[in-house]
């Protein structure tokens, strides 16, 4: 991921910065997911959202119906997770706006 960001910065956009990391396809039942999340949060503590998007059949199915998981199956764990991530992003934006004022 960092190599890709560096490549884009060098070739297309020198001002590109990593602002937010969202952990997706997270499976809380596996040790690997927990380890990856821990490492990402260690390397990007300020950028990584607390909300995680779970590995989910509903999340995978939604695009084939031309929908988001929120419209496809709003009561699913994936839909709730995306709403939580959006709320966290909105809160971060509100805090940054207050800091800029």
C-alpha distances in whole Angstrom, upper triangle without the diagonal:
4,5,5,6,9,10,11,12,14,15,16,16,16,17,13,12,10,13,13,11,13,13,14,16,17,20,22,25,22,22,18,17,19,17,14,15,16,14,11,14,15,12,12,16,17,14,14,17,19,20,18,18,20,20,23,25,26,23,22,26,26,24,27,29,28,27,25,25,27,30,30,30,31,32,29,27,24,26,26,23,22,25,24,20,22,25,22,21,24,25,23,23,27,27,25,28,30,29,29,33
4,5,5,6,9,10,10,12,14,15,14,14,14,12,10,9,13,13,12,15,15,17,19,20,23,25,27,25,24,20,20,21,19,15,16,17,14,12,15,15,11,11,15,16,13,14,18,20,21,20,21,23,23,26,29,30,26,26,29,29,27,30,33,31,30,28,28,30,33,33,33,33,35,32,29,27,28,29,25,24,27,26,22,24,26,23,21,25,26,23,23,27,26,24,27,29,27,27,31
4,5,5,6,9,10,10,12,14,14,14,15,13,13,12,16,16,15,18,18,20,21,23,26,27,30,27,26,23,22,23,21,18,19,20,17,15,18,18,15,15,19,20,17,18,21,24,25,23,24,26,25,28,30,31,28,27,31,30,28,31,34,32,32,29,30,32,35,35,35,36,37,34,32,29,31,32,28,27,30,29,25,27,29,27,25,28,29,26,27,30,29,27,30,33,31,30,34
4,5,5,6,8,10,10,11,12,13,14,11,12,11,15,15,14,17,17,18,20,22,25,27,30,27,27,23,22,24,22,19,20,21,19,16,19,20,16,16,20,20,17,18,20,24,24,22,22,24,24,27,29,29,26,25,28,28,25,28,30,29,28,27,28,30,32,32,33,33,35,32,30,27,29,30,27,25,28,27,24,25,27,25,23,26,28,25,25,29,29,26,29,32,30,29,33
4,5,5,6,9,10,10,9,10,11,8,8,8,12,13,13,16,17,19,21,22,26,28,30,28,28,24,23,24,23,19,20,21,18,16,18,19,15,14,18,17,14,16,19,22,23,22,22,25,25,28,30,30,26,26,29,28,26,29,31,29,29,27,28,29,32,32,33,33,35,32,30,27,28,29,26,24,27,26,22,23,26,23,21,24,25,22,22,26,25,23,25,28,26,26,29
4,5,5,6,9,10,9,9,11,9,9,10,14,16,16,19,20,22,24,26,29,31,33,31,30,27,25,27,25,21,22,23,20,18,20,20,16,16,19,19,17,19,22,25,26,25,26,28,28,31,33,34,30,30,33,32,30,33,35,33,32,30,32,33,35,36,37,37,39,36,34,31,32,33,29,28,30,29,26,26,29,27,24,27,28,25,25,28,28,25,27,30,28,27,31
4,5,5,6,8,9,10,12,10,12,13,17,18,18,21,22,23,25,27,30,32,35,32,32,28,27,29,27,23,24,26,23,20,23,23,19,19,23,22,20,21,24,28,28,27,27,29,29,32,33,34,30,29,32,32,29,31,34,32,32,30,32,33,35,36,37,37,39,37,35,32,33,34,31,29,31,31,27,28,31,29,26,29,30,27,27,31,30,27,30,33,31,30,33
4,5,5,5,6,8,10,8,10,12,15,17,17,19,21,22,25,27,30,32,35,33,32,29,28,29,28,24,25,26,24,21,23,24,20,19,23,22,19,21,23,27,27,26,26,28,28,31,32,32,29,28,31,30,27,30,32,29,30,28,30,31,33,34,35,35,38,35,34,30,31,32,29,27,29,29,25,26,28,27,24,26,28,25,24,28,28,25,27,30,29,27,31
4,6,6,5,4,7,6,8,11,14,16,17,20,23,24,27,28,32,34,36,34,34,30,29,30,29,25,25,27,24,21,23,23,20,18,22,21,18,21,23,27,27,27,27,30,31,33,35,35,31,31,34,33,30,33,35,32,32,30,32,33,35,36,37,37,39,37,35,32,33,34,31,28,30,30,26,26,29,27,24,26,27,24,23,27,27,24,25,28,27,25,29
4,6,7,6,10,9,12,14,18,20,21,24,26,27,29,31,34,36,39,37,36,32,31,33,31,27,28,29,26,24,26,26,22,21,25,24,22,24,27,30,31,30,31,33,33,36,37,38,34,33,36,35,33,35,37,35,35,33,35,36,38,39,41,40,43,40,39,35,36,37,34,32,34,34,30,30,32,30,27,30,31,28,27,31,30,27,29,32,30,28,32
4,6,8,11,11,14,16,19,21,22,25,27,27,30,32,35,37,40,38,37,34,32,34,33,29,30,31,28,26,28,28,25,24,27,26,23,26,28,32,32,31,31,33,33,36,37,37,33,33,35,34,31,34,36,33,34,32,34,36,37,38,40,40,42,40,39,35,36,37,34,32,34,34,30,30,33,31,28,30,32,29,28,32,32,29,30,33,32,30,33
4,7,9,9,12,15,17,20,21,23,26,26,29,31,34,37,39,38,37,34,32,34,33,29,29,31,28,25,27,28,25,23,26,25,22,24,26,30,30,30,30,32,32,34,36,35,32,31,34,32,29,32,34,31,31,30,32,33,35,36,38,38,40,38,37,33,34,35,32,30,32,32,28,28,31,29,26,28,30,27,25,29,29,26,27,31,29,27,31
4,5,6,9,12,15,17,19,22,24,26,28,30,34,36,39,37,37,33,32,33,32,28,28,29,27,24,25,26,23,21,24,22,20,22,24,28,28,28,28,31,32,34,36,35,31,31,34,32,30,33,34,31,31,29,32,32,34,35,37,37,39,37,36,33,33,34,31,28,30,30,26,26,28,27,23,25,27,24,22,26,26,23,24,27,26,24,27
4,6,9,12,15,18,19,23,25,27,30,31,35,36,39,38,37,34,32,33,32,28,28,29,26,24,25,25,22,20,23,21,19,22,24,28,29,29,30,33,34,36,38,37,34,34,37,35,33,36,37,34,34,32,34,35,37,38,39,39,41,39,38,34,35,35,32,30,32,31,27,27,29,27,24,26,27,24,23,26,26,22,24,27,25,23,26
4,6,10,12,15,18,21,24,26,29,30,34,35,38,37,36,33,31,32,31,28,27,28,26,22,23,24,21,18,21,19,17,20,22,26,27,27,28,31,32,35,37,36,32,33,36,34,32,35,36,33,33,30,32,33,35,36,38,37,39,37,36,32,32,33,30,28,29,29,25,24,26,24,21,23,24,20,19,22,22,18,20,23,21,19,22
4,7,9,12,14,17,20,22,25,26,30,31,35,33,33,30,28,28,28,24,23,25,23,19,20,21,18,16,19,17,14,17,19,23,24,24,24,28,29,31,33,33,29,29,32,30,28,31,33,30,30,27,29,29,32,33,34,34,36,34,32,29,29,30,27,24,26,26,22,22,24,22,18,21,22,19,18,21,21,18,20,23,21,20,23
4,6,9,11,15,18,20,23,24,28,29,32,31,30,27,25,26,25,22,20,21,20,16,17,18,15,12,15,13,11,14,16,20,21,21,22,26,27,29,32,31,28,29,31,30,28,32,33,31,29,27,28,28,31,32,33,32,34,32,30,27,28,28,25,23,24,23,20,20,21,19,16,19,19,16,16,19,18,16,18,21,19,18,22
4,6,8,11,14,16,20,20,24,25,28,27,26,24,21,22,21,18,17,18,16,13,13,15,12,9,12,10,7,10,13,16,17,18,19,22,24,26,29,28,25,26,29,27,26,29,31,29,27,25,25,26,29,30,30,29,31,29,27,24,25,25,21,20,21,20,17,17,19,16,14,17,18,14,15,18,18,15,18,21,19,19,22
4,7,10,14,16,20,20,24,24,28,27,27,24,22,22,22,19,17,18,17,13,13,15,13,10,11,9,6,9,10,14,15,16,18,21,23,25,28,27,24,25,28,27,26,29,30,28,26,23,24,24,27,28,29,27,29,27,25,22,23,22,19,18,19,18,14,14,16,13,10,13,14,11,11,15,14,12,15,17,16,16,19
4,7,10,13,16,16,20,21,24,24,24,21,19,19,19,16,14,16,15,11,11,14,12,9,10,8,4,6,7,11,12,12,14,17,20,22,25,24,20,22,25,24,23,27,28,26,24,20,21,21,24,25,26,24,26,24,21,19,19,19,16,14,16,14,11,12,13,11,8,12,13,10,11,15,14,13,16,18,18,18,21
4,7,9,13,13,17,18,21,20,20,18,15,15,16,13,11,13,12,8,9,12,11,8,9,9,6,4,6,10,10,10,11,15,16,19,22,22,18,20,23,22,22,25,27,25,23,20,20,20,23,24,24,23,24,22,19,17,18,18,14,13,15,14,10,12,14,12,10,14,15,13,14,18,17,16,19,22,21,22,25
4,6,10,10,14,15,18,18,18,16,13,14,15,12,10,13,13,10,10,14,13,11,12,12,9,6,6,8,8,7,8,11,13,15,19,18,15,17,20,19,19,22,24,22,20,17,16,17,20,21,21,20,21,18,16,13,14,14,11,10,13,11,8,10,13,11,10,14,15,13,15,18,18,18,21,23,23,24,27
4,7,6,10,11,15,14,15,13,9,11,12,9,7,11,11,9,10,13,13,12,13,14,11,8,8,9,8,5,6,8,10,13,17,17,14,15,19,19,19,22,24,23,21,17,16,18,21,21,20,20,20,17,14,12,14,14,11,11,14,12,10,13,15,13,13,17,18,16,19,21,21,22,24,26,26,27,30
4,5,9,11,14,14,15,13,10,12,14,11,10,13,14,12,13,17,17,15,16,17,14,11,11,11,9,6,5,6,7,10,13,14,10,12,15,15,16,18,20,20,18,15,13,15,19,18,18,18,18,15,13,10,12,13,10,10,13,13,11,13,16,15,15,18,20,19,21,24,24,24,27,29,29,30,33
4,6,10,12,11,13,12,9,12,14,11,11,15,16,14,16,19,19,18,19,21,18,15,14,14,12,8,6,5,4,7,10,12,9,10,14,14,15,17,19,20,18,15,14,16,19,18,17,18,18,14,12,10,13,14,11,12,15,15,14,16,19,18,18,22,23,22,24,27,28,28,30,32,32,34,36
4,6,9,9,11,9,6,8,11,9,8,12,13,12,14,17,18,17,17,19,17,13,13,12,10,7,6,4,5,9,12,14,12,13,16,17,18,21,23,23,21,18,16,18,21,20,18,19,18,15,12,10,14,14,11,12,16,14,13,17,19,17,18,22,22,22,24,27,27,27,30,32,32,33,36
4,5,6,9,8,6,8,11,11,10,13,15,15,16,19,20,20,20,22,20,17,16,14,13,9,9,6,6,9,12,14,13,14,17,19,20,22,24,25,23,20,17,19,22,21,19,20,18,15,12,12,15,15,13,15,18,17,16,20,21,20,22,25,25,25,28,30,30,31,33,35,35,37,39
4,6,8,9,6,7,10,11,10,12,15,15,15,18,20,20,19,22,20,17,16,13,12,10,10,8,9,12,15,17,16,17,20,21,23,25,27,27,25,22,19,21,24,23,21,21,19,16,12,13,16,15,13,16,18,16,17,20,21,20,22,25,25,25,28,29,29,30,33,34,34,36,39
4,7,9,8,8,12,13,13,14,17,18,18,20,23,23,23,25,24,20,19,17,16,13,13,10,11,13,16,18,18,18,21,23,25,26,28,29,27,25,22,23,26,25,22,23,21,17,14,15,19,18,16,19,22,20,20,24,25,24,26,28,28,28,31,33,33,34,37,38,38,40,43
4,5,6,7,9,10,11,13,15,16,17,19,21,21,22,24,23,20,19,18,17,14,14,12,11,14,17,19,19,19,22,24,26,27,29,30,28,26,23,25,28,27,25,25,24,20,17,17,21,20,18,21,23,22,21,25,26,25,26,29,29,29,32,34,33,34,37,38,38,40,43
4,6,5,6,9,10,11,12,14,15,16,18,20,20,23,22,19,19,18,18,15,16,14,14,17,20,23,22,22,25,27,28,30,32,33,31,28,26,28,31,30,28,28,26,23,20,20,23,23,20,22,25,23,22,26,27,25,27,30,30,29,32,34,33,34,37,38,37,40,42
4,5,5,6,8,10,11,12,14,15,17,18,19,22,21,17,18,17,17,14,15,14,13,17,19,22,20,20,24,26,26,28,30,31,30,27,25,27,30,29,27,28,27,23,20,19,23,23,20,22,25,23,21,25,27,24,26,29,29,28,31,33,32,33,36,37,37,38,41
4,5,5,6,8,10,11,12,14,15,16,17,19,18,15,15,14,14,11,11,10,10,14,17,19,17,18,22,23,24,26,28,28,27,24,22,23,27,26,24,24,24,20,17,16,19,19,16,18,21,19,18,21,23,21,22,25,26,25,27,30,29,30,33,34,34,35,38
4,6,5,6,9,10,10,12,14,15,15,18,17,14,14,13,13,11,13,12,13,17,20,22,20,21,25,26,27,29,31,31,29,26,24,25,29,28,26,26,25,21,18,18,21,20,17,19,21,19,18,22,23,20,22,25,25,24,27,29,28,29,32,33,32,34,37
4,5,5,6,9,10,10,12,14,15,18,17,14,16,15,16,14,15,15,16,19,23,25,23,23,27,28,29,31,33,33,31,28,26,28,31,31,29,29,28,25,21,21,24,23,20,21,24,22,20,24,25,22,23,27,27,25,28,30,29,30,33,34,33,35,38
4,5,5,6,9,10,11,12,13,16,15,12,14,14,14,12,14,14,14,18,21,23,20,21,25,26,26,28,30,30,29,26,24,26,29,29,27,27,27,24,20,19,22,22,18,19,22,20,18,22,23,21,21,25,25,23,26,29,27,27,31,32,31,33,36
4,5,5,6,8,10,10,11,13,12,9,10,10,11,9,11,12,14,17,21,22,19,21,24,25,25,28,30,29,27,24,23,24,27,27,26,25,25,22,18,17,20,19,15,17,19,17,15,19,20,17,18,22,21,20,23,25,24,24,28,29,28,30,33
4,6,5,6,9,10,10,13,13,10,12,11,13,12,15,15,17,21,24,26,23,24,28,28,29,32,34,33,31,28,26,27,31,31,29,28,28,25,21,21,23,22,18,20,22,19,18,21,22,19,20,23,23,21,24,26,25,25,28,29,28,30,33
4,5,5,6,8,10,13,13,11,13,13,15,14,17,17,19,22,26,27,24,25,29,29,29,32,34,34,32,29,27,29,32,32,31,30,30,27,24,23,25,24,21,22,24,22,19,23,24,20,21,25,24,22,25,27,25,25,29,30,28,30,33
4,5,5,6,8,10,9,7,10,11,13,12,14,16,17,21,24,25,22,23,27,27,27,30,32,31,29,26,25,26,29,30,29,28,28,25,22,20,23,22,18,19,21,19,16,19,21,17,18,21,21,19,21,24,23,22,26,27,26,27,31
4,6,5,5,8,8,6,9,9,12,12,15,17,19,22,26,26,23,25,28,28,28,31,33,32,30,27,25,26,30,30,29,28,28,25,22,21,23,21,18,19,20,18,15,18,19,16,16,20,19,16,20,22,20,20,24,25,23,25,28
4,6,6,9,10,9,12,12,15,15,18,20,22,25,29,30,27,28,32,32,32,35,37,36,34,30,29,30,34,34,33,32,32,29,26,24,26,25,21,22,24,21,19,22,22,19,19,23,22,19,22,24,22,22,26,26,24,26,30
4,6,9,9,9,13,14,17,16,19,21,23,26,29,30,27,28,32,31,31,34,36,35,33,30,29,30,34,34,33,32,33,30,27,25,27,26,22,23,25,22,19,22,23,19,19,23,22,19,21,24,22,21,25,26,24,25,29
4,6,5,6,10,12,14,15,17,20,22,25,28,28,25,27,30,29,29,32,34,33,31,27,27,27,31,32,31,30,30,28,25,23,25,24,20,20,22,19,16,19,20,16,15,19,18,15,18,20,18,18,21,23,21,22,26
4,6,6,9,10,13,14,17,20,22,25,29,29,26,28,31,30,31,34,35,34,32,28,27,27,31,32,31,30,30,28,24,23,24,23,19,20,21,18,16,18,18,15,15,18,16,14,17,19,17,16,20,21,19,21,24
4,6,8,10,13,15,18,21,24,26,30,29,26,28,31,30,30,34,35,33,31,27,27,27,30,31,31,29,30,28,25,23,24,22,19,19,20,17,15,16,16,13,12,15,14,10,13,15,13,13,16,17,15,17,21
4,7,10,12,13,16,19,21,24,27,27,23,25,28,27,27,30,31,30,28,24,24,24,27,29,28,27,28,26,23,21,22,21,17,17,18,16,13,14,15,11,10,14,13,10,12,15,14,13,16,18,17,18,21
4,6,9,9,12,15,18,20,24,24,21,22,26,25,25,28,29,28,26,22,22,22,25,26,26,24,25,23,20,18,19,18,14,14,16,13,10,13,14,10,10,14,14,11,14,17,16,15,19,20,19,21,24
4,5,7,10,13,16,19,22,21,19,21,24,23,23,27,28,26,24,20,19,19,23,24,23,21,21,20,17,15,16,15,11,11,12,10,7,10,10,7,8,11,11,10,13,15,14,15,18,19,19,21,24
4,6,10,12,16,18,22,21,19,22,24,23,25,28,29,28,25,21,20,19,23,24,22,21,20,19,15,15,16,13,10,12,12,9,8,11,11,8,10,13,12,12,15,17,16,17,20,21,21,23,26
4,7,10,13,15,18,18,15,18,21,20,21,24,25,24,21,18,16,16,19,20,19,17,17,15,12,11,12,10,7,8,9,6,5,9,9,8,10,13,12,13,15,17,17,19,21,22,23,25,27
4,6,10,12,15,15,13,15,18,18,19,22,23,23,20,16,15,15,19,19,18,17,16,14,10,9,11,10,6,8,11,9,7,11,12,11,12,15,16,16,18,20,21,22,24,26,26,28,30
4,7,9,12,12,9,12,15,14,16,18,19,19,17,13,11,12,16,16,15,14,14,11,8,6,9,9,5,6,10,9,8,11,13,13,14,17,18,18,20,22,23,24,26,28,28,30,32
4,6,10,10,9,11,14,14,16,18,19,20,18,15,12,14,17,16,14,14,14,10,7,6,10,10,7,9,12,12,12,15,16,16,17,20,21,21,24,26,26,27,30,31,32,33,36
4,7,9,8,8,12,13,14,16,18,19,17,15,12,15,17,16,14,16,15,11,9,8,11,13,11,12,15,15,15,17,20,19,20,23,24,25,26,29,30,30,32,34,35,36,39
4,5,5,6,9,10,13,14,15,17,15,13,10,13,15,13,11,13,12,9,8,6,10,12,11,12,15,16,16,18,20,21,21,24,25,26,28,30,31,32,34,36,36,38,40
4,5,5,6,9,11,12,13,15,14,13,10,13,14,11,10,13,13,10,10,9,11,14,14,14,17,19,19,20,23,24,24,26,28,29,30,32,34,35,36,38,39,40,43
4,5,5,6,9,10,11,13,11,9,6,10,11,8,7,10,10,7,9,7,9,12,12,12,15,17,17,18,20,22,22,24,26,27,28,30,32,33,34,36,38,39,41
4,6,6,8,10,11,12,10,8,5,9,11,9,9,10,12,9,9,6,8,11,10,10,13,15,14,15,18,19,20,22,24,24,25,28,29,30,31,34,35,36,38
4,6,7,8,10,11,11,10,8,12,13,11,11,14,15,12,12,10,11,15,14,13,16,18,17,19,22,22,22,25,27,27,28,31,32,33,34,37,37,38,40
4,6,6,7,9,9,9,8,12,12,8,10,13,14,12,13,11,12,16,16,15,18,20,20,20,23,25,24,26,29,29,30,32,34,35,36,38,40,40,42
4,6,5,7,5,6,5,9,8,6,8,11,13,11,13,10,10,14,14,13,15,18,18,18,21,22,22,24,26,27,27,30,32,32,33,36,37,38,39
4,5,5,5,6,8,11,11,9,12,14,17,15,16,13,13,17,17,14,17,20,19,19,22,23,22,24,27,27,27,30,32,32,33,36,37,37,39
4,5,7,10,11,14,13,10,13,16,18,17,18,16,16,20,20,18,20,23,22,22,25,27,26,28,31,31,31,34,36,36,37,40,41,41,43
4,5,9,10,12,10,8,11,14,17,16,18,16,15,19,20,18,20,23,22,22,25,27,26,27,30,31,31,33,36,36,36,39,41,41,43
4,7,10,12,10,9,12,15,18,17,19,16,15,19,19,17,18,22,21,20,23,25,24,25,28,29,28,31,33,33,34,37,38,38,40
4,6,8,6,6,9,11,14,14,16,13,12,15,16,14,15,18,18,17,20,22,21,22,25,26,26,28,30,31,31,34,36,36,37
4,5,5,6,8,9,12,12,13,10,8,12,12,10,11,15,14,13,16,18,18,19,22,23,23,25,27,28,28,31,32,33,34
4,5,5,6,7,9,8,9,7,5,9,10,8,10,13,13,13,16,18,18,19,22,23,23,25,27,28,29,31,33,34,35
4,6,6,4,8,8,10,8,5,8,10,8,8,11,12,12,14,16,17,17,20,21,22,23,26,27,27,29,31,32,33
4,6,6,9,10,13,11,8,11,13,11,11,15,16,15,17,20,20,20,23,24,24,26,28,29,29,32,34,34,36
4,6,9,9,12,11,9,12,14,13,14,17,18,17,19,22,22,23,25,27,27,29,31,32,32,35,37,37,39
4,6,6,9,9,7,10,12,12,12,15,17,17,19,21,22,22,25,26,27,28,31,32,33,35,37,37,39
4,6,8,8,5,7,10,10,10,13,15,14,16,18,19,20,22,24,24,25,28,29,30,32,34,35,36
4,7,8,7,7,10,11,11,13,15,16,17,19,21,21,23,25,26,27,29,31,32,33,35,36,38
4,5,5,6,9,10,11,13,14,16,17,19,20,21,23,25,26,27,29,31,32,33,35,36,38
4,5,5,6,9,10,10,12,14,15,16,18,20,21,22,24,26,27,29,30,32,33,35,36
4,5,5,6,9,10,10,12,14,15,16,18,20,21,22,24,26,27,28,30,31,33,35
4,5,5,6,9,10,11,12,14,15,16,18,20,21,23,24,26,27,29,30,32,33
4,6,5,6,9,10,11,12,14,15,16,18,20,21,23,24,26,27,29,30,32
4,5,5,6,9,10,11,12,14,15,16,18,20,21,23,24,26,27,29,30
4,5,5,6,9,10,10,12,14,15,16,18,20,21,22,24,26,27,29
4,5,5,6,9,10,10,12,14,15,16,18,20,21,23,24,26,27
4,5,5,6,9,10,10,12,14,15,16,18,20,21,23,24,26
4,5,5,6,9,10,11,12,14,15,16,18,20,21,22,25
4,5,5,6,9,10,10,12,14,15,16,18,20,21,23
4,5,5,6,9,10,10,12,14,15,17,18,20,21
4,5,5,6,9,10,11,12,14,15,16,18,20
4,5,5,6,9,10,11,12,14,15,16,19
4,5,5,6,9,10,10,12,14,15,17
4,5,5,6,9,10,11,12,14,16
4,5,5,6,9,10,11,12,14
4,5,5,6,9,10,10,12
4,5,5,6,9,10,11
4,5,5,6,9,10
4,5,5,6,9
4,5,5,6
4,5,5
4,5
4
